[in-house]
Amino acid sequence: MRVSVVLSPARALACSLILPLLAACTAHAEPPSRISLAPSLRPVDAARPLVIFSQVRGEACGNDAVAGAIRNLKRLTHVDGYVEIVVEETGEKEGRCARVTAYPFRYGTSTDLPGIDAGGESTVPLVVPGAAPTASADGSNGAAPAFDCTSACQKLAALVASGSIEQSLAKERCITRCSKPDSVFQGCIGAAKDQPAAKACLTP
């Protein structure tokens, strides 16, 4: 049995106007955004006191949208870095745009608000001091076999923290203490196999 449906003239006219519009909207729908997360823009020395300020945002479009958005974000002055980074990208190629949000921080206890640099990104090189060289066990200047702080602290962070940002901060704090070097601390984290033992290592 064949069933035919006959539309009234008014309904047929409505369909002829609405359906092409819906098709056009679908064809020009914005592509889904791509979101990436990072704990920080550079390593954070969690052993030092720091002040975290309100979230800031940088935006840019073009082929290097992400780099441009980060440069736009880093216009703040009197800050030492940014944590809890969220990068959202939309579009492709020349139509690509990016938005970066983060929380700026400053080492120390000063709560003075950061300033904004109206100019471009500074070209002055940034010097980041590394760990001081240590003497070997026999007193010579040669390097002694080093304890693998990075690997041990990665395992420790996984035991004491759950989220990616918390793990990253725990790892950086652990590496800072481990690299002094602190032989007692190294022995503790090297032997820790469960959460209670790992947390005991972090107790002052």
TIRO-2110 file (N, C-alpha, C; in Angstrom, 1 decimal):
// TIRO-2110
0.9, -1.2, 0.0, N, 1, A
0.0, 0.0, 0.0, CA, 1, A
0.9, 1.2, 0.0, C, 1, A
0.6, 2.2, -0.9, N, 2, A
1.4, 3.4, -1.0, CA, 2, A
0.7, 4.5, -0.3, C, 2, A
1.4, 5.3, 0.5, N, 3, A
0.7, 6.4, 1.2, CA, 3, A
1.4, 7.7, 0.7, C, 3, A
0.6, 8.6, 0.2, N, 4, A
1.1, 9.9, -0.3, CA, 4, A
0.8, 11.0, 0.7, C, 4, A
1.8, 11.9, 0.9, N, 5, A
1.6, 13.0, 1.8, CA, 5, A
1.6, 14.3, 1.0, C, 5, A
0.5, 15.0, 1.1, N, 6, A
0.4, 16.2, 0.3, CA, 6, A
0.4, 17.4, 1.3, C, 6, A
1.4, 18.3, 1.1, N, 7, A
1.6, 19.5, 2.0, CA, 7, A
0.7, 20.6, 1.5, C, 7, A
0.2, 21.3, 2.4, N, 8, A
-0.6, 22.5, 2.1, CA, 8, A
0.3, 23.5, 1.5, C, 8, A
-0.2, 24.4, 0.6, N, 9, A
0.7, 25.5, 0.0, CA, 9, A
1.5, 26.2, 1.0, C, 9, A
0.9, 26.6, 2.2, N, 10, A
1.6, 27.4, 3.2, CA, 10, A
2.8, 26.6, 3.8, C, 10, A
2.5, 25.3, 4.1, N, 11, A
3.6, 24.5, 4.7, CA, 11, A
4.7, 24.2, 3.7, C, 11, A
4.3, 24.0, 2.4, N, 12, A
5.3, 23.8, 1.4, CA, 12, A
6.2, 25.0, 1.2, C, 12, A
5.6, 26.2, 1.3, N, 13, A
6.4, 27.4, 1.2, CA, 13, A
7.4, 27.5, 2.4, C, 13, A
6.9, 27.2, 3.6, N, 14, A
7.7, 27.3, 4.8, CA, 14, A
8.9, 26.3, 4.7, C, 14, A
8.6, 25.1, 4.2, N, 15, A
9.7, 24.1, 4.1, CA, 15, A
10.7, 24.6, 3.0, C, 15, A
10.2, 25.1, 1.9, N, 16, A
11.2, 25.6, 0.9, CA, 16, A
12.1, 26.7, 1.4, C, 16, A
11.6, 27.4, 2.4, N, 17, A
12.5, 28.5, 2.9, CA, 17, A
13.4, 28.1, 4.0, C, 17, A
12.9, 27.2, 4.9, N, 18, A
13.6, 26.8, 6.1, CA, 18, A
14.7, 25.8, 5.8, C, 18, A
14.4, 24.8, 5.0, N, 19, A
15.3, 23.7, 4.8, CA, 19, A
16.6, 24.1, 4.2, C, 19, A
16.6, 25.0, 3.1, N, 20, A
17.9, 25.5, 2.6, CA, 20, A
18.7, 26.3, 3.7, C, 20, A
18.0, 27.0, 4.6, N, 21, A
18.6, 27.8, 5.6, CA, 21, A
19.3, 26.8, 6.6, C, 21, A
18.6, 25.8, 7.0, N, 22, A
19.2, 24.8, 7.9, CA, 22, A
20.5, 24.2, 7.3, C, 22, A
20.4, 23.8, 6.0, N, 23, A
21.5, 23.2, 5.3, CA, 23, A
22.7, 24.2, 5.2, C, 23, A
22.4, 25.4, 5.0, N, 24, A
23.5, 26.4, 5.0, CA, 24, A
24.2, 26.6, 6.3, C, 24, A
23.4, 26.6, 7.4, N, 25, A
23.9, 26.7, 8.7, CA, 25, A
24.8, 25.5, 9.1, C, 25, A
24.4, 24.3, 8.7, N, 26, A
25.2, 23.1, 8.9, CA, 26, A
26.5, 23.2, 8.2, C, 26, A
26.4, 23.7, 6.9, N, 27, A
27.6, 23.7, 6.1, CA, 27, A
28.6, 24.7, 6.6, C, 27, A
28.2, 25.8, 7.3, N, 28, A
29.1, 26.8, 7.8, CA, 28, A
29.3, 26.7, 9.3, C, 28, A
29.0, 25.6, 9.9, N, 29, A
29.1, 25.5, 11.4, CA, 29, A
30.6, 25.6, 11.7, C, 29, A
30.9, 26.2, 12.9, N, 30, A
32.3, 26.3, 13.3, CA, 30, A
32.8, 24.9, 13.7, C, 30, A
34.1, 24.7, 13.3, N, 31, A
34.7, 23.4, 13.7, CA, 31, A
34.8, 23.3, 15.3, C, 31, A
34.8, 22.2, 15.8, N, 32, A
35.0, 22.0, 17.3, CA, 32, A
36.3, 22.6, 17.8, C, 32, A
36.3, 23.1, 19.0, N, 33, A
37.6, 23.7, 19.5, CA, 33, A
38.5, 22.5, 20.0, C, 33, A
39.8, 22.8, 20.1, N, 34, A
40.7, 21.8, 20.6, CA, 34, A
41.4, 22.4, 21.8, C, 34, A
41.3, 21.6, 22.9, N, 35, A
41.7, 22.2, 24.2, CA, 35, A
42.9, 21.3, 24.7, C, 35, A
44.0, 22.1, 25.1, N, 36, A
45.2, 21.4, 25.7, CA, 36, A
45.4, 22.0, 27.1, C, 36, A
46.0, 21.2, 28.0, N, 37, A
46.3, 21.6, 29.3, CA, 37, A
47.8, 21.5, 29.6, C, 37, A
48.3, 22.3, 30.5, N, 38, A
49.7, 22.2, 30.9, CA, 38, A
49.8, 22.8, 32.3, C, 38, A
50.6, 22.2, 33.2, N, 39, A
50.7, 22.7, 34.6, CA, 39, A
51.3, 24.1, 34.7, C, 39, A
52.3, 24.4, 33.8, N, 40, A
53.0, 25.7, 33.8, CA, 40, A
53.7, 25.9, 32.5, C, 40, A
54.1, 27.2, 32.3, N, 41, A
54.9, 27.6, 31.2, CA, 41, A
56.4, 27.3, 31.3, C, 41, A
56.8, 27.2, 32.6, N, 42, A
58.2, 26.8, 32.9, CA, 42, A
58.2, 26.1, 34.2, C, 42, A
59.2, 25.4, 34.6, N, 43, A
59.2, 24.7, 35.9, CA, 43, A
59.0, 25.6, 37.0, C, 43, A
58.3, 25.2, 38.0, N, 44, A
57.9, 26.0, 39.2, CA, 44, A
58.7, 25.4, 40.4, C, 44, A
59.4, 26.3, 41.1, N, 45, A
60.1, 25.9, 42.4, CA, 45, A
59.1, 25.9, 43.5, C, 45, A
58.4, 24.8, 43.7, N, 46, A
57.3, 24.8, 44.7, CA, 46, A
57.9, 24.8, 46.1, C, 46, A
59.2, 24.7, 46.3, N, 47, A
59.8, 24.8, 47.7, CA, 47, A
59.8, 26.3, 48.1, C, 47, A
59.7, 27.2, 47.2, N, 48, A
59.7, 28.6, 47.6, CA, 48, A
58.3, 29.2, 47.8, C, 48, A
58.1, 30.1, 48.7, N, 49, A
56.7, 30.7, 48.8, CA, 49, A
56.4, 31.5, 47.6, C, 49, A
55.1, 31.5, 47.2, N, 50, A
54.7, 32.2, 46.0, CA, 50, A
53.3, 32.7, 46.2, C, 50, A
52.9, 33.7, 45.4, N, 51, A
51.6, 34.3, 45.4, CA, 51, A
51.0, 34.1, 44.0, C, 51, A
49.8, 33.5, 43.9, N, 52, A
49.1, 33.3, 42.7, CA, 52, A
48.0, 34.3, 42.5, C, 52, A
48.0, 35.0, 41.4, N, 53, A
47.0, 36.0, 41.1, CA, 53, A
45.9, 35.5, 40.2, C, 53, A
44.9, 36.4, 40.0, N, 54, A
43.7, 36.0, 39.2, CA, 54, A
44.1, 35.6, 37.8, C, 54, A
43.2, 34.8, 37.2, N, 55, A
43.4, 34.3, 35.9, CA, 55, A
43.5, 35.4, 34.9, C, 55, A
44.4, 35.3, 33.9, N, 56, A
44.5, 36.2, 32.8, CA, 56, A
44.4, 35.5, 31.5, C, 56, A
44.2, 36.2, 30.4, N, 57, A
43.9, 35.6, 29.1, CA, 57, A
44.7, 36.3, 28.0, C, 57, A
45.1, 35.5, 27.0, N, 58, A
45.8, 36.0, 25.8, CA, 58, A
45.1, 35.4, 24.6, C, 58, A
45.0, 36.2, 23.5, N, 59, A
44.3, 35.7, 22.3, CA, 59, A
45.1, 36.2, 21.1, C, 59, A
45.0, 35.4, 20.0, N, 60, A
45.6, 35.7, 18.8, CA, 60, A
45.1, 34.8, 17.7, C, 60, A
45.2, 35.3, 16.4, N, 61, A
44.7, 34.5, 15.3, CA, 61, A
45.9, 34.4, 14.2, C, 61, A
45.8, 33.4, 13.3, N, 62, A
46.8, 33.3, 12.3, CA, 62, A
47.5, 31.9, 12.4, C, 62, A
48.5, 31.7, 11.5, N, 63, A
49.2, 30.5, 11.5, CA, 63, A
50.0, 30.1, 12.8, C, 63, A
50.5, 31.2, 13.5, N, 64, A
51.1, 31.0, 14.8, CA, 64, A
50.3, 31.5, 15.9, C, 64, A
49.0, 31.1, 15.9, N, 65, A
48.0, 31.6, 16.9, CA, 65, A
48.4, 31.3, 18.3, C, 65, A
48.9, 30.1, 18.6, N, 66, A
49.2, 29.7, 19.9, CA, 66, A
50.3, 30.5, 20.5, C, 66, A
51.4, 30.6, 19.7, N, 67, A
52.6, 31.4, 20.1, CA, 67, A
52.2, 32.9, 20.3, C, 67, A
51.3, 33.4, 19.4, N, 68, A
50.9, 34.8, 19.6, CA, 68, A
50.0, 35.0, 20.8, C, 68, A
49.2, 34.0, 21.1, N, 69, A
48.3, 34.1, 22.3, CA, 69, A
49.2, 34.1, 23.6, C, 69, A
50.2, 33.3, 23.6, N, 70, A
51.1, 33.2, 24.7, CA, 70, A
51.9, 34.5, 24.9, C, 70, A
52.3, 35.1, 23.8, N, 71, A
53.0, 36.4, 23.9, CA, 71, A
52.1, 37.4, 24.4, C, 71, A
50.8, 37.4, 24.0, N, 72, A
49.8, 38.3, 24.5, CA, 72, A
49.5, 38.1, 25.9, C, 72, A
49.6, 36.9, 26.4, N, 73, A
49.3, 36.6, 27.8, CA, 73, A
50.5, 37.1, 28.7, C, 73, A
51.7, 37.0, 28.1, N, 74, A
52.9, 37.3, 28.9, CA, 74, A
53.2, 38.8, 29.0, C, 74, A
52.2, 39.7, 28.8, N, 75, A
52.5, 41.1, 28.8, CA, 75, A
52.6, 41.6, 30.3, C, 75, A
52.2, 40.8, 31.2, N, 76, A
52.3, 41.2, 32.6, CA, 76, A
53.7, 41.4, 33.1, C, 76, A
53.9, 42.4, 34.0, N, 77, A
55.3, 42.6, 34.5, CA, 77, A
55.2, 42.2, 36.0, C, 77, A
56.4, 42.0, 36.5, N, 78, A
56.6, 41.7, 38.0, CA, 78, A
55.9, 40.4, 38.3, C, 78, A
56.0, 39.4, 37.4, N, 79, A
55.5, 38.0, 37.7, CA, 79, A
56.7, 37.1, 37.3, C, 79, A
56.7, 35.9, 37.9, N, 80, A
57.7, 34.9, 37.7, CA, 80, A
57.3, 33.8, 36.8, C, 80, A
56.0, 33.7, 36.5, N, 81, A
55.6, 32.6, 35.6, CA, 81, A
54.1, 32.4, 35.7, C, 81, A
53.6, 31.4, 35.0, N, 82, A
52.2, 31.1, 34.9, CA, 82, A
51.9, 29.6, 35.1, C, 82, A
50.8, 29.3, 35.8, N, 83, A
50.4, 28.0, 36.1, CA, 83, A
49.0, 27.7, 35.6, C, 83, A
48.6, 26.4, 35.6, N, 84, A
47.3, 26.0, 35.2, CA, 84, A
46.9, 26.5, 33.8, C, 84, A
47.7, 26.2, 32.8, N, 85, A
47.6, 26.7, 31.5, CA, 85, A
46.5, 25.9, 30.7, C, 85, A
45.6, 26.7, 30.1, N, 86, A
44.5, 26.1, 29.2, CA, 86, A
44.6, 26.8, 27.8, C, 86, A
44.9, 26.0, 26.8, N, 87, A
45.0, 26.5, 25.4, CA, 87, A
43.8, 26.0, 24.6, C, 87, A
43.0, 26.9, 24.1, N, 88, A
41.8, 26.5, 23.3, CA, 88, A
42.1, 27.0, 21.8, C, 88, A
42.0, 26.1, 20.9, N, 89, A
42.3, 26.4, 19.5, CA, 89, A
41.0, 26.2, 18.7, C, 89, A
40.8, 27.1, 17.7, N, 90, A
39.7, 26.9, 16.7, CA, 90, A
40.2, 27.2, 15.4, C, 90, A
39.5, 26.7, 14.3, N, 91, A
39.8, 27.0, 13.0, CA, 91, A
41.1, 26.3, 12.5, C, 91, A
41.4, 26.5, 11.2, N, 92, A
42.6, 25.9, 10.6, CA, 92, A
43.3, 26.9, 9.8, C, 92, A
44.6, 26.7, 9.7, N, 93, A
45.5, 27.5, 8.8, CA, 93, A
45.4, 29.0, 9.1, C, 93, A
45.1, 29.8, 8.1, N, 94, A
45.0, 31.3, 8.2, CA, 94, A
43.8, 31.7, 9.2, C, 94, A
42.8, 30.8, 9.2, N, 95, A
41.7, 31.1, 10.1, CA, 95, A
41.8, 30.5, 11.4, C, 95, A
43.0, 30.1, 11.8, N, 96, A
43.2, 29.5, 13.1, CA, 96, A
43.3, 30.6, 14.2, C, 96, A
42.6, 30.4, 15.3, N, 97, A
42.7, 31.3, 16.4, CA, 97, A
42.9, 30.5, 17.7, C, 97, A
43.5, 31.2, 18.7, N, 98, A
43.9, 30.5, 20.0, CA, 98, A
43.6, 31.5, 21.1, C, 98, A
43.2, 30.9, 22.2, N, 99, A
42.9, 31.6, 23.5, CA, 99, A
43.7, 30.8, 24.6, C, 99, A
44.5, 31.5, 25.3, N, 100, A
45.3, 30.9, 26.4, CA, 100, A
44.9, 31.6, 27.7, C, 100, A
44.5, 30.8, 28.7, N, 101, A
44.3, 31.3, 30.0, CA, 101, A
45.2, 30.7, 31.0, C, 101, A
45.6, 31.4, 32.0, N, 102, A
46.5, 31.0, 33.0, CA, 102, A
46.5, 31.8, 34.3, C, 102, A
47.1, 31.3, 35.3, N, 103, A
47.2, 32.1, 36.6, CA, 103, A
48.6, 32.5, 36.8, C, 103, A
48.9, 33.9, 36.7, N, 104, A
50.3, 34.3, 37.0, CA, 104, A
50.7, 34.2, 38.4, C, 104, A
52.0, 34.0, 38.7, N, 105, A
52.4, 33.9, 40.1, CA, 105, A
53.7, 34.7, 40.2, C, 105, A
54.0, 35.0, 41.5, N, 106, A
55.3, 35.7, 41.8, CA, 106, A
55.9, 35.0, 43.1, C, 106, A
57.2, 34.7, 43.0, N, 107, A
57.8, 34.2, 44.2, CA, 107, A
57.9, 35.2, 45.3, C, 107, A
57.8, 34.8, 46.6, N, 108, A
57.8, 35.7, 47.7, CA, 108, A
56.4, 35.8, 48.3, C, 108, A
56.1, 36.8, 49.0, N, 109, A
54.9, 37.0, 49.7, CA, 109, A
54.2, 38.4, 49.4, C, 109, A
54.8, 39.1, 48.4, N, 110, A
54.2, 40.4, 48.1, CA, 110, A
52.9, 40.2, 47.2, C, 110, A
51.8, 40.8, 47.6, N, 111, A
50.5, 40.7, 46.9, CA, 111, A
50.3, 41.9, 46.0, C, 111, A
51.3, 42.7, 45.8, N, 112, A
51.1, 43.9, 44.9, CA, 112, A
50.7, 43.3, 43.5, C, 112, A
49.7, 43.9, 42.9, N, 113, A
49.2, 43.4, 41.6, CA, 113, A
50.2, 43.6, 40.5, C, 113, A
50.3, 42.7, 39.5, N, 114, A
51.2, 42.8, 38.4, CA, 114, A
50.9, 44.0, 37.6, C, 114, A
51.8, 44.5, 36.8, N, 115, A
51.6, 45.6, 35.9, CA, 115, A
51.4, 45.0, 34.5, C, 115, A
51.1, 45.9, 33.5, N, 116, A
50.9, 45.4, 32.1, CA, 116, A
51.9, 46.2, 31.2, C, 116, A
52.7, 45.5, 30.5, N, 117, A
53.6, 46.1, 29.6, CA, 117, A
52.9, 46.4, 28.2, C, 117, A
52.9, 47.7, 27.9, N, 118, A
52.2, 48.1, 26.7, CA, 118, A
53.0, 47.7, 25.4, C, 118, A
54.3, 47.5, 25.6, N, 119, A
55.2, 47.2, 24.4, CA, 119, A
55.1, 45.7, 24.1, C, 119, A
56.0, 45.3, 23.2, N, 120, A
56.1, 43.9, 22.8, CA, 120, A
56.9, 43.1, 23.9, C, 120, A
57.0, 41.8, 23.6, N, 121, A
57.7, 40.9, 24.5, CA, 121, A
59.2, 41.3, 24.5, C, 121, A
59.8, 41.3, 25.7, N, 122, A
61.1, 41.7, 25.9, CA, 122, A
62.1, 40.7, 25.2, C, 122, A
63.2, 41.3, 24.6, N, 123, A
64.2, 40.5, 24.0, CA, 123, A
65.4, 40.2, 24.9, C, 123, A
65.3, 40.8, 26.1, N, 124, A
66.4, 40.6, 27.1, CA, 124, A
66.5, 39.1, 27.6, C, 124, A
67.6, 38.4, 27.4, N, 125, A
67.7, 37.0, 27.8, CA, 125, A
67.3, 36.9, 29.3, C, 125, A
66.7, 35.8, 29.7, N, 126, A
66.3, 35.5, 31.0, CA, 126, A
67.3, 34.5, 31.6, C, 126, A
68.0, 34.8, 32.6, N, 127, A
68.9, 33.9, 33.2, CA, 127, A
68.2, 33.1, 34.4, C, 127, A
68.2, 31.8, 34.3, N, 128, A
67.6, 30.9, 35.3, CA, 128, A
68.7, 30.1, 35.9, C, 128, A
69.1, 30.4, 37.2, N, 129, A
70.2, 29.8, 37.9, CA, 129, A
69.9, 28.3, 38.1, C, 129, A
70.9, 27.5, 37.8, N, 130, A
70.7, 26.0, 38.0, CA, 130, A
71.2, 25.6, 39.4, C, 130, A
71.2, 24.3, 39.6, N, 131, A
71.7, 23.8, 40.9, CA, 131, A
73.2, 24.0, 41.0, C, 131, A
73.7, 24.3, 42.2, N, 132, A
75.1, 24.5, 42.4, CA, 132, A
75.8, 23.1, 42.2, C, 132, A
77.0, 23.1, 41.6, N, 133, A
77.8, 21.9, 41.4, CA, 133, A
78.2, 21.4, 42.8, C, 133, A
78.3, 20.1, 42.9, N, 134, A
78.7, 19.4, 44.2, CA, 134, A
79.9, 18.6, 44.0, C, 134, A
80.7, 18.5, 45.1, N, 135, A
81.9, 17.7, 45.1, CA, 135, A
81.6, 16.3, 45.2, C, 135, A
82.5, 15.4, 44.7, N, 136, A
82.3, 14.0, 44.8, CA, 136, A
82.6, 13.5, 46.2, C, 136, A
82.3, 12.3, 46.5, N, 137, A
82.4, 11.7, 47.9, CA, 137, A
83.9, 11.8, 48.4, C, 137, A
84.9, 11.7, 47.5, N, 138, A
86.3, 11.7, 47.9, CA, 138, A
86.9, 13.1, 48.0, C, 138, A
86.0, 14.2, 47.8, N, 139, A
86.4, 15.5, 48.0, CA, 139, A
87.0, 16.1, 46.7, C, 139, A
87.1, 15.4, 45.7, N, 140, A
87.6, 15.9, 44.4, CA, 140, A
86.5, 16.7, 43.7, C, 140, A
86.8, 17.4, 42.6, N, 141, A
85.9, 18.2, 41.9, CA, 141, A
85.1, 17.4, 40.8, C, 141, A
85.5, 16.1, 40.7, N, 142, A
84.8, 15.3, 39.7, CA, 142, A
83.4, 15.0, 40.1, C, 142, A
82.5, 14.8, 39.2, N, 143, A
81.1, 14.5, 39.5, CA, 143, A
80.9, 13.1, 40.1, C, 143, A
80.2, 13.0, 41.2, N, 144, A
79.9, 11.7, 41.8, CA, 144, A
78.7, 11.1, 41.1, C, 144, A
78.6, 9.8, 41.1, N, 145, A
77.4, 9.2, 40.6, CA, 145, A
76.1, 9.9, 41.2, C, 145, A
75.3, 10.4, 40.3, N, 146, A
74.1, 11.2, 40.8, CA, 146, A
72.9, 10.3, 41.0, C, 146, A
72.2, 10.6, 42.1, N, 147, A
70.9, 10.0, 42.3, CA, 147, A
69.9, 10.5, 41.3, C, 147, A
69.0, 9.7, 40.8, N, 148, A
68.1, 10.1, 39.7, CA, 148, A
66.9, 10.7, 40.4, C, 148, A
67.0, 12.0, 40.7, N, 149, A
65.9, 12.7, 41.4, CA, 149, A
64.6, 12.8, 40.5, C, 149, A
64.8, 13.0, 39.2, N, 150, A
63.6, 13.1, 38.4, CA, 150, A
62.8, 11.9, 38.4, C, 150, A
63.4, 10.7, 38.2, N, 151, A
62.6, 9.5, 38.2, CA, 151, A
62.0, 9.2, 39.6, C, 151, A
62.8, 9.4, 40.6, N, 152, A
62.3, 9.1, 42.0, CA, 152, A
61.1, 10.0, 42.3, C, 152, A
61.3, 11.3, 42.0, N, 153, A
60.2, 12.3, 42.3, CA, 153, A
59.0, 12.1, 41.5, C, 153, A
59.1, 11.6, 40.2, N, 154, A
58.0, 11.3, 39.4, CA, 154, A
57.1, 10.2, 40.1, C, 154, A
57.8, 9.2, 40.6, N, 155, A
57.1, 8.1, 41.3, CA, 155, A
56.4, 8.6, 42.6, C, 155, A
57.2, 9.4, 43.3, N, 156, A
56.7, 10.0, 44.6, CA, 156, A
55.4, 10.8, 44.3, C, 156, A
55.4, 11.7, 43.3, N, 157, A
54.3, 12.5, 43.0, CA, 157, A
53.1, 11.7, 42.7, C, 157, A
53.2, 10.6, 41.9, N, 158, A
52.1, 9.8, 41.6, CA, 158, A
51.5, 9.1, 42.8, C, 158, A
52.3, 9.0, 43.9, N, 159, A
51.8, 8.4, 45.1, CA, 159, A
51.0, 9.4, 46.0, C, 159, A
51.5, 10.6, 46.0, N, 160, A
50.9, 11.6, 47.0, CA, 160, A
49.9, 12.5, 46.4, C, 160, A
49.8, 12.6, 45.1, N, 161, A
48.9, 13.5, 44.4, CA, 161, A
48.1, 12.8, 43.3, C, 161, A
46.9, 13.4, 43.0, N, 162, A
46.0, 12.7, 42.0, CA, 162, A
46.0, 13.5, 40.7, C, 162, A
45.6, 14.8, 40.8, N, 163, A
45.5, 15.6, 39.6, CA, 163, A
46.8, 15.9, 38.9, C, 163, A
46.8, 16.2, 37.6, N, 164, A
48.1, 16.4, 36.9, CA, 164, A
48.8, 17.7, 37.4, C, 164, A
48.1, 18.7, 37.8, N, 165, A
48.7, 19.9, 38.3, CA, 165, A
49.3, 19.7, 39.6, C, 165, A
48.6, 19.0, 40.5, N, 166, A
49.1, 18.7, 41.8, CA, 166, A
50.3, 17.8, 41.8, C, 166, A
50.3, 16.8, 40.8, N, 167, A
51.4, 15.9, 40.7, CA, 167, A
52.7, 16.7, 40.2, C, 167, A
52.4, 17.6, 39.3, N, 168, A
53.5, 18.4, 38.8, CA, 168, A
54.2, 19.3, 39.9, C, 168, A
53.3, 19.9, 40.7, N, 169, A
53.9, 20.7, 41.8, CA, 169, A
54.6, 19.9, 42.8, C, 169, A
54.0, 18.7, 43.1, N, 170, A
54.7, 17.8, 44.1, CA, 170, A
56.0, 17.3, 43.5, C, 170, A
56.1, 17.0, 42.2, N, 171, A
57.3, 16.6, 41.6, CA, 171, A
58.4, 17.7, 41.7, C, 171, A
58.0, 18.9, 41.3, N, 172, A
59.0, 20.0, 41.3, CA, 172, A
59.5, 20.3, 42.8, C, 172, A
58.6, 20.2, 43.7, N, 173, A
59.0, 20.4, 45.1, CA, 173, A
60.0, 19.3, 45.6, C, 173, A
59.7, 18.1, 45.1, N, 174, A
60.5, 17.0, 45.5, CA, 174, A
61.9, 17.1, 44.8, C, 174, A
61.9, 17.5, 43.6, N, 175, A
63.2, 17.6, 42.8, CA, 175, A
64.1, 18.7, 43.5, C, 175, A
63.4, 19.8, 43.9, N, 176, A
64.2, 20.9, 44.5, CA, 176, A
64.9, 20.5, 45.8, C, 176, A
64.2, 19.7, 46.6, N, 177, A
64.8, 19.2, 47.8, CA, 177, A
65.8, 18.1, 47.6, C, 177, A
65.5, 17.3, 46.6, N, 178, A
66.4, 16.1, 46.3, CA, 178, A
67.7, 16.6, 45.7, C, 178, A
67.7, 17.7, 45.0, N, 179, A
68.9, 18.2, 44.3, CA, 179, A
69.8, 19.0, 45.1, C, 179, A
69.5, 19.2, 46.4, N, 180, A
70.4, 20.1, 47.2, CA, 180, A
71.8, 19.7, 47.3, C, 180, A
72.2, 18.4, 47.5, N, 181, A
71.4, 17.2, 47.6, CA, 181, A
71.1, 16.9, 49.1, C, 181, A
70.1, 16.2, 49.3, N, 182, A
69.6, 15.7, 50.7, CA, 182, A
69.7, 14.2, 50.6, C, 182, A
70.7, 13.6, 51.1, N, 183, A
70.9, 12.2, 51.0, CA, 183, A
69.9, 11.4, 51.8, C, 183, A
69.5, 11.9, 53.0, N, 184, A
68.4, 11.2, 53.8, CA, 184, A
67.1, 11.2, 53.0, C, 184, A
66.8, 12.4, 52.4, N, 185, A
65.5, 12.5, 51.6, CA, 185, A
65.6, 11.6, 50.4, C, 185, A
66.8, 11.5, 49.7, N, 186, A
66.9, 10.6, 48.6, CA, 186, A
66.7, 9.2, 49.0, C, 186, A
67.3, 8.8, 50.1, N, 187, A
67.1, 7.4, 50.5, CA, 187, A
65.6, 7.1, 50.8, C, 187, A
64.9, 8.1, 51.4, N, 188, A
63.5, 7.9, 51.8, CA, 188, A
62.6, 7.7, 50.5, C, 188, A
62.8, 8.7, 49.5, N, 189, A
61.9, 8.6, 48.4, CA, 189, A
62.3, 7.4, 47.5, C, 189, A
63.5, 7.0, 47.5, N, 190, A
64.0, 5.8, 46.7, CA, 190, A
63.3, 4.6, 47.3, C, 190, A
63.1, 4.5, 48.6, N, 191, A
62.5, 3.3, 49.2, CA, 191, A
61.0, 3.3, 49.3, C, 191, A
60.4, 4.5, 49.1, N, 192, A
58.9, 4.6, 49.3, CA, 192, A
58.2, 3.8, 48.2, C, 192, A
57.3, 2.9, 48.6, N, 193, A
56.5, 2.1, 47.7, CA, 193, A
55.0, 2.4, 47.8, C, 193, A
54.5, 3.1, 48.8, N, 194, A
53.1, 3.3, 49.0, CA, 194, A
52.9, 4.8, 49.4, C, 194, A
51.6, 5.2, 49.5, N, 195, A
51.3, 6.6, 49.8, CA, 195, A
51.8, 7.0, 51.2, C, 195, A
51.5, 6.1, 52.3, N, 196, A
52.0, 6.6, 53.6, CA, 196, A
53.5, 6.8, 53.7, C, 196, A
54.2, 5.9, 53.1, N, 197, A
55.7, 6.0, 53.1, CA, 197, A
56.1, 7.3, 52.3, C, 197, A
55.5, 7.5, 51.2, N, 198, A
55.8, 8.7, 50.4, CA, 198, A
55.5, 10.0, 51.1, C, 198, A
54.3, 10.0, 51.8, N, 199, A
54.0, 11.3, 52.5, CA, 199, A
54.9, 11.5, 53.7, C, 199, A
55.4, 10.4, 54.3, N, 200, A
56.3, 10.5, 55.4, CA, 200, A
57.6, 11.2, 55.0, C, 200, A
58.0, 10.9, 53.7, N, 201, A
59.2, 11.5, 53.2, CA, 201, A
59.1, 13.0, 53.1, C, 201, A
57.9, 13.5, 52.9, N, 202, A
57.7, 14.9, 52.7, CA, 202, A
57.5, 15.7, 54.0, C, 202, A
57.3, 15.0, 55.1, N, 203, A
57.2, 15.6, 56.4, CA, 203, A
58.5, 16.2, 56.8, C, 203, A
58.5, 17.6, 57.1, N, 204, A
59.8, 18.2, 57.5, CA, 204, A
60.4, 17.5, 58.7, C, 204, A
END
